[in-house]
Amino acid sequence: MRSEGAERMSQGPVVIAVVNHKGGTAKTTTSVNLAAALAKGDTDMGIPARRVLLVDLDPQGNVATTFGIDKSTLGPTMNELFKGGIDSDPVPLSECLLSPPQLTSSMRLAWKRHNPDRKRGPPNSIEVRNLWVLPADLDLSGVEIDLATRIGREHRLRLALREATGKFDVVIVDTPPSLGLLTINGLSAAEWVLIPIQAEFYSLEGMSQLLGLIRNVQGSINPSLKLFGIALTLVQSNSRLGETVAEQARRHFGDRVFETEIPRLVAIAEAPLEGAPIVIASKPNKSNPGSSAYWELAREANERINRIIGS
């Protein structure tokens, strides 16, 4: 599978699908933190603030929840965007998006709910300025049946994202943990694939099935699809198994595996309780290794994006 050194065909936003058909690989956590870090930027780390669209293709809708959004309050979501123009009038992408002020307000309210005894209110860091979210909810789970006989069903997301050209620098698509129509839509719309794999024994075995699907998509739907990188997640410190999986992954995939490894930490898992991804909820320092790890991953991702766009 080709990697990010290949020549770029499109001049629109860099579209990255985060894909793994296995659950429990920190796929959504990685999508959310990478998107938030790239949108926020950090001049000391050489990461410019980019306009980022984070797309949730998972009917569980956990992307919105990570930002403190109450899913019962959502307006049009990915489901309406997918089905627009088929059983109803087309729904513009802009009507489905959660804006930076909405995300910031939700994160701050969530912070207050979980910190009722703090009188000073949420810190200034609980804020996003360049991040938009296209949310999903459980209604999206029925879309594969609704679109099963529709011509062009694999390209619904690609068509919807045409509105993103000129408005966003990066689009990150969080796909569901399956190999169904929603994931294929994510691969059809993307130029690049980021694969998070858990540092456990069976992770590399499952890669062959996933890479087979990606090759099929390349051959029949999206020939420009390339590998952005592989991220090792949920790495247990001082674990011989984790070290073995990392060594095997690097031996097989070389520099396509990011140097940064995301540790298995309670702080990363509990960050959504604060209503914000860990890169926003916690400063990256020695006291917050989870935030530091995702910021380092964002730095590596930014370097690859720079090579893609030729800057």
C-alpha positions in Angstrom: 0.0 0.0 0.0 1.4 3.4 -0.9 2.4 5.8 1.8 2.3 9.6 2.2 5.3 10.2 0.0 3.2 9.7 -3.1 2.2 12.7 -5.3 -1.0 14.4 -4.3 -3.9 14.6 -6.8 -6.3 16.9 -5.0 -5.9 20.5 -3.9 -8.7 20.4 -1.4 -8.4 19.7 2.3 -6.3 16.7 3.4 -8.8 14.1 4.2 -7.7 11.3 6.6 -9.9 8.4 7.5 -9.1 6.8 10.9 -9.9 3.1 10.5 -9.8 -0.1 12.4 -12.6 -2.7 12.2 -11.8 -3.9 15.7 -13.3 -2.1 18.7 -11.2 -1.0 21.7 -8.2 0.4 19.7 -8.7 4.0 20.9 -9.8 4.9 17.3 -12.3 7.6 18.4 -9.9 8.9 21.1 -7.2 9.2 18.6 -9.4 10.9 16.0 -10.7 13.5 18.5 -7.3 14.3 20.1 -5.5 14.6 16.7 -8.2 16.8 15.3 -8.3 19.0 18.4 -4.5 19.4 18.6 -4.2 20.2 14.8 -7.0 22.8 15.2 -5.5 24.3 18.4 -1.9 24.3 17.2 1.3 24.9 19.3 4.0 27.2 18.1 6.6 25.8 20.4 6.1 22.4 18.8 5.9 23.8 15.3 2.2 22.9 14.8 0.3 25.7 13.1 -3.4 26.1 13.9 -5.4 24.6 11.0 -9.0 24.7 10.1 -10.2 21.1 10.9 -13.4 19.3 10.3 -14.0 16.2 12.4 -16.5 13.8 10.9 -18.2 11.1 13.0 -19.2 8.1 10.9 -19.9 5.9 14.0 -23.5 5.6 15.0 -22.4 5.5 18.7 -21.9 9.3 18.3 -19.0 9.4 20.8 -17.3 12.3 19.1 -19.9 14.8 20.2 -20.0 13.3 23.7 -16.3 13.9 24.1 -16.9 17.6 23.7 -19.7 17.6 26.3 -22.5 17.7 23.7 -25.9 16.3 24.7 -26.8 14.2 21.7 -30.5 14.8 22.4 -30.1 18.4 21.5 -28.5 17.8 18.1 -30.1 19.1 14.9 -29.3 17.5 11.5 -26.5 15.0 11.8 -24.6 12.6 9.5 -27.8 10.6 9.0 -29.7 13.4 7.4 -26.6 14.4 5.3 -26.3 10.8 4.0 -30.0 10.5 3.1 -30.5 14.0 1.8 -31.5 14.1 -1.8 -32.8 10.5 -1.7 -35.9 10.5 0.5 -35.9 14.2 1.2 -34.4 17.5 0.0 -30.6 17.7 0.2 -29.2 18.9 3.5 -26.3 21.4 3.3 -23.1 20.4 5.1 -23.1 23.7 7.0 -26.5 23.0 8.6 -25.1 19.8 10.2 -21.9 21.2 11.8 -21.2 22.0 15.4 -19.2 25.2 15.4 -16.2 26.2 17.5 -18.4 28.4 19.8 -20.9 25.6 20.3 -18.1 23.1 21.1 -16.4 25.6 23.5 -19.7 26.4 25.3 -20.5 22.7 25.7 -17.0 21.9 27.0 -17.2 24.7 29.6 -20.6 23.6 30.8 -19.4 20.0 31.1 -16.4 21.2 33.1 -18.6 23.1 35.5 -20.9 20.1 36.0 -17.9 17.9 36.9 -16.2 20.5 39.0 -19.0 22.1 41.0 -16.8 23.1 43.9 -14.3 25.2 41.8 -15.4 28.8 42.0 -13.0 30.2 39.4 -14.7 28.4 36.5 -13.1 26.5 33.6 -9.6 27.4 32.6 -9.0 29.5 29.4 -7.6 26.4 27.7 -11.1 24.8 27.5 -11.7 26.3 24.1 -11.5 25.6 20.4 -11.4 28.1 17.6 -10.7 26.2 14.4 -12.5 22.9 14.9 -15.9 22.0 13.5 -17.7 18.6 14.2 -20.1 16.7 11.9 -21.9 14.6 14.5 -23.6 11.2 14.3 -26.2 9.5 16.4 -27.9 6.1 16.5 -30.2 6.9 13.5 -27.1 6.5 11.4 -27.1 2.7 12.2 -29.9 2.2 9.7 -28.3 4.0 6.8 -26.7 0.9 5.4 -30.1 -0.7 4.9 -31.6 2.5 3.6 -28.8 2.9 1.0 -28.3 -0.8 0.2 -29.9 -0.6 -3.3 -28.9 3.0 -4.1 -26.5 3.7 -6.9 -23.4 5.5 -5.7 -24.0 4.5 -2.1 -20.2 4.3 -1.5 -19.7 7.9 -2.4 -22.3 9.7 -0.2 -19.7 11.1 2.1 -17.4 12.2 -0.7 -20.3 14.1 -2.3 -21.2 15.7 1.0 -17.6 16.8 1.6 -17.4 18.8 -1.6 -18.6 21.7 0.4 -15.5 21.5 2.6 -13.2 22.6 -0.3 -11.8 26.0 0.6 -13.3 26.0 4.1 -11.1 23.4 5.9 -7.4 22.5 5.8 -7.8 19.0 7.2 -10.8 16.6 7.5 -10.5 13.7 9.9 -13.1 11.0 9.6 -13.8 8.7 12.5 -15.1 5.5 11.1 -17.1 2.8 12.9 -15.5 -0.5 14.1 -16.8 -2.5 11.2 -16.0 -3.1 7.5 -19.5 -2.1 6.3 -20.9 0.6 4.0 -20.1 3.5 6.5 -16.4 2.6 6.7 -16.3 2.2 2.9 -17.8 5.7 2.6 -15.0 7.0 4.8 -12.3 5.3 2.6 -14.0 6.5 -0.5 -14.0 10.1 0.7 -10.4 10.1 2.1 -7.0 10.4 0.5 -5.2 9.0 3.5 -5.8 6.2 6.0 -4.6 6.3 9.6 -4.8 3.0 11.4 -4.6 2.9 15.2 -3.6 -0.6 16.5 -3.7 -1.7 20.1 -0.4 -3.1 21.4 -1.8 -6.6 21.9 -1.2 -10.1 20.4 -4.0 -10.3 17.9 -3.7 -6.7 16.6 -1.3 -7.5 13.7 -3.4 -10.5 12.7 -6.4 -8.3 12.1 -4.4 -5.9 10.0 -4.3 -8.3 7.0 -8.1 -8.2 6.7 -8.2 -4.4 7.1 -5.4 -3.9 4.5 -7.3 -6.2 2.2 -10.4 -4.0 2.3 -8.3 -0.9 1.7 -6.7 -2.5 -1.3 -10.1 -3.4 -2.6 -11.3 0.2 -2.2 -8.1 1.3 -4.0 -8.8 -1.0 -6.9 -12.5 -0.4 -7.4 -13.6 2.9 -5.7 -10.7 5.2 -4.7 -7.4 4.6 -6.5 -5.8 7.7 -4.8 -6.2 6.2 -1.3 -2.8 6.0 0.5 -1.5 5.1 4.0 -1.0 8.1 6.2 0.4 6.1 9.1 -0.1 3.5 11.8 -0.4 4.6 15.4 0.3 2.3 18.4 -2.2 2.9 21.1 -3.1 1.6 24.6 0.6 0.7 25.1 1.1 -0.8 28.5 4.3 0.5 30.1 7.0 -2.0 30.9 5.0 -4.7 29.0 7.0 -7.2 27.1 4.0 -8.0 24.9 3.6 -4.3 24.0 7.3 -4.1 23.1 7.0 -7.2 20.9 4.0 -5.9 19.0 5.7 -2.5 18.5 8.8 -4.2 17.2 6.8 -6.4 14.8 4.8 -3.5 13.5 7.9 -1.4 12.9 9.7 -4.4 11.2 6.8 -5.0 8.9 5.6 -1.4 8.2 8.8 0.6 8.7 8.5 4.4 9.0 4.8 4.2 8.3 4.5 3.5 12.0 4.5 6.7 14.1 7.4 7.0 16.5 5.0 8.2 19.2 3.2 5.5 21.2 0.0 6.3 23.0 0.1 4.9 26.5 -2.7 3.1 28.3 -3.7 5.7 30.9 -6.8 6.3 33.0 -6.4 10.0 32.4 -6.9 9.6 28.7 -10.0 7.4 29.2 -11.5 9.8 31.8 -10.8 13.0 29.9 -14.3 13.1 28.4 -15.8 13.3 31.9 -14.3 16.8 31.9 -16.1 17.4 28.6 -13.0 17.8 26.6 -10.3 15.8 24.8 -7.2 15.3 26.9 -5.1 17.7 24.6 -7.5 20.4 25.6 -8.3 19.4 29.2 -4.6 18.9 30.3 -1.4 20.7 29.4 1.3 18.6 27.8 3.9 18.1 30.4 5.5 15.4 32.6 2.5 15.5 34.9 0.2 14.8 31.9 1.9 12.1 29.8 -1.4 11.3 28.0 -1.7 14.8 26.7 2.0 14.9 25.9 1.7 11.7 23.8 -1.2 12.9 21.7 0.5 16.3 21.1 3.6 14.4 20.0 1.5 12.4 17.6 0.0 15.6 16.3 3.5 17.0 15.7 4.3 13.9 13.6 1.0 14.1 11.8 1.6 17.8 11.1 5.0 16.9 9.5 3.4 14.4 7.2 0.6 16.9 6.3 3.3 19.4 5.4 4.9 16.9 3.1 1.5 16.1 1.5 0.7 19.7 0.7 4.3 20.5 -0.2 5.1 23.1 2.4 
